[in-house]
Amino acid sequence: MAGALRVLGGLLVVLGVAAAVVATVVLRGDTQFAEIAEAYARHPEHALFRADYLTAAAWHYGVLGAGVVGLLAGLAGGGMLLGVGELLRRVPPRDDEY
């Protein structure tokens, strides 16, 4: 049980970091958002530029949020599983029954 928890904890940490790396790569390659934001900055009163900006911003900030949440969840959840696995490894099992 302790070994399985440690493996799952390590896997969760790796997946969280991988999610953050993938989100970073996607955001660095998102040149369309920068172009749309620049066009919206030039014409903030125009409804079409605003609609384009809001659509692109929702996707852009959604990917950013997914990367941050993935990293935090992976590190926190993986750390907890690693800690519980280590506790189970160190504490001897009890022999008394209830």
Backbone torsions as a table, in degrees:
resi	resn	phi	psi	omega
1	MET	NA	-43.9	-179.2
2	ALA	-64.4	-40.3	179.2
3	GLY	-65.5	-39.9	179.4
4	ALA	-65.3	-40.5	177.8
5	LEU	-64.7	-38.9	178.8
6	ARG	-67.5	-38.6	177.5
7	VAL	-66.1	-44.9	178.7
8	LEU	-64.0	-38.6	177.4
9	GLY	-63.4	-45.3	177.3
10	GLY	-63.1	-40.3	178.1
11	LEU	-64.6	-40.1	179.4
12	LEU	-66.8	-38.3	176.4
13	VAL	-63.8	-45.2	179.8
14	VAL	-63.2	-41.9	179.1
15	LEU	-66.0	-37.6	177.8
16	GLY	-65.0	-43.9	178.0
17	VAL	-67.0	-38.7	178.1
18	ALA	-63.8	-39.0	177.5
19	ALA	-62.6	-40.6	178.3
20	ALA	-66.7	-39.0	179.4
21	VAL	-67.1	-43.3	178.8
22	VAL	-63.3	-42.8	178.6
23	ALA	-63.3	-38.4	178.6
24	THR	-64.8	-43.1	179.1
25	VAL	-64.3	-42.4	179.5
26	VAL	-64.8	-42.9	-179.1
27	LEU	-69.0	-35.1	178.3
28	ARG	-68.5	-28.2	178.9
29	GLY	-89.5	2.6	-176.8
30	ASP	-87.7	75.5	179.1
31	THR	-78.9	-22.0	-179.5
32	GLN	-63.8	-38.4	179.1
33	PHE	-62.8	-41.8	179.4
34	ALA	-63.4	-40.4	178.7
35	GLU	-65.9	-42.8	-179.5
36	ILE	-68.1	-39.9	178.3
37	ALA	-65.0	-37.7	177.9
38	GLU	-66.2	-41.9	178.1
39	ALA	-65.4	-39.7	178.6
40	TYR	-66.9	-34.9	178.1
41	ALA	-66.2	-32.4	178.3
42	ARG	-74.6	-34.0	-175.7
43	HIS	-132.6	69.6	-176.1
44	PRO	-70.8	-17.7	-178.0
45	GLU	-86.7	-12.1	-176.3
46	HIS	-81.1	129.1	-174.0
47	ALA	-67.7	-36.5	-178.7
48	LEU	-69.5	-40.3	177.0
49	PHE	-65.1	-37.9	178.4
50	ARG	-65.6	-43.2	179.5
51	ALA	-63.8	-42.9	177.3
52	ASP	-62.2	-42.6	-179.2
53	TYR	-64.6	-45.0	-178.2
54	LEU	-64.3	-36.9	177.3
55	THR	-66.2	-47.5	-179.4
56	ALA	-67.3	-37.2	-179.3
57	ALA	-67.4	-38.3	179.2
58	ALA	-61.4	-43.5	179.3
59	TRP	-68.2	-46.6	-177.0
60	HIS	-61.1	-50.5	-178.6
61	TYR	-74.4	-24.0	173.0
62	GLY	-65.8	-43.0	177.0
63	VAL	-65.6	-40.6	177.6
64	LEU	-60.6	-46.6	178.6
65	GLY	-63.3	-39.8	178.8
66	ALA	-63.5	-39.1	178.5
67	GLY	-66.4	-42.9	-179.8
68	VAL	-67.1	-45.9	180.0
69	VAL	-65.1	-40.3	177.9
70	GLY	-61.7	-42.8	179.2
71	LEU	-65.4	-47.8	-178.9
72	LEU	-64.8	-43.2	179.8
73	ALA	-66.4	-39.8	178.9
74	GLY	-64.9	-44.7	-179.4
75	LEU	-69.8	-44.1	-178.7
76	ALA	-69.4	-49.4	-179.3
77	GLY	-65.4	-42.4	177.9
78	GLY	-65.3	-39.3	177.6
79	GLY	-63.5	-39.5	178.1
80	MET	-65.9	-43.7	179.4
81	LEU	-65.5	-39.9	176.7
82	LEU	-63.4	-40.2	179.2
83	GLY	-65.8	-44.2	179.3
84	VAL	-66.4	-39.2	177.1
85	GLY	-61.9	-40.6	178.5
86	GLU	-68.2	-39.2	176.3
87	LEU	-62.4	-43.5	178.8
88	LEU	-64.5	-31.4	178.8
89	ARG	-72.0	-37.4	-175.3
90	ARG	-82.9	-34.8	-175.2
91	VAL	-84.6	125.9	178.7
92	PRO	-70.0	149.2	179.1
93	PRO	-67.9	149.8	179.8
94	ARG	-86.6	142.9	-178.9
95	ASP	-97.4	-20.1	-176.8
96	ASP	-75.0	149.6	179.9
97	GLU	-114.8	151.2	179.7
98	TYR	-102.4	NA	NA
